[in-house]
Structures are given as C-alpha cells and as structure tokens.
Amino acid sequence: QVQLVESGGGLVQPGGSLRLSCAASGSIFSINHMAWYRQAPGNQREWVATITSDGVTNYAGSVKGRFTISRESAKKTADLQMNSLKPEDTAVYYCTAGIKTRMESHTYLAVWGQGTLVTVSS
C-alpha cells in the first residue's frame, strides 16, 4: 500500500526550468534516502540525484550545477528543481525511496514511482 507518485513533467524549451515532485503515501514508519533516476528511449536507466535523511545531496556529473534535489520530511516529499534544461535531459524521470513500513519497521523497502515524462525541445 506504500506508493510514490511523481508529478510536474511536461514540455519545456531549452534553457527553461521545470520542477518535479515526488510524494510518498501509505503506512510509512520512516524514509531513509530519496533519489531521482531517468531513462531516455533506447538508453539504460541512469541515476540523477540522491538526498539522504540528513539532507546530504549528491548529483550525476551531467546535471551538477543545474539540478537541485530537496526534501521535506513532514510532507514526505522530494523535489527536483531542473534549470538550464538541455534536449539531452529528455527522459522519463522516476522517483525512488527507501521506506520502512509500520508493519515491518525493521526493514527498508525500495519503492519506485510510475515516472513522469520531461521533454526539452524547441
């Protein structure tokens, strides 16, 4: 019953900005890390950014300086602010998180969202 839902994807021109959101819901005890991945057509899924429970962030070299990951524990959400977007950023973006449920609070469960499409084109 635990799930992640991404939102905010769409069409944007090169150089533009977009903000993605990831919301967790269900019988959640706690959330460890949260992260964003992306997958372009014909390519393997690649890691984009991670934020730990303490707020420490890490980014892939291709997005460093342009993307910012953030989280708000009370809302159980993680956002990805994307600036200076390039056509090569076009992909389906997925949110993932390590979640402890109230039923199995001793074990982290890897949960994935359904993805949201980002298209960067003029």
C-alpha angles and dihedrals in degrees: 000000000000112000144167122217123195124204140169102067122137147114120316135167122246110278092027131117136240134180121213124198131201120196124192122205140170136058096342123170097176142335123227116186126354124202146176126226131178138202126197122199110283093008134103120255110269133198116247110175143342134201122193128217087262093053098255111150135204130183141196112251092244093063103029111127093017105059129054125195120202139167140202111205096197091057093038090228138131124199133198115207109200119195133174090023120201131201089250089063089070108120146108107279120214130195122213135180142179105238134183112208123215089243096051103025093160094063132062116225121206108228126187132195126226095253135245125233121238117190120187110192142131 
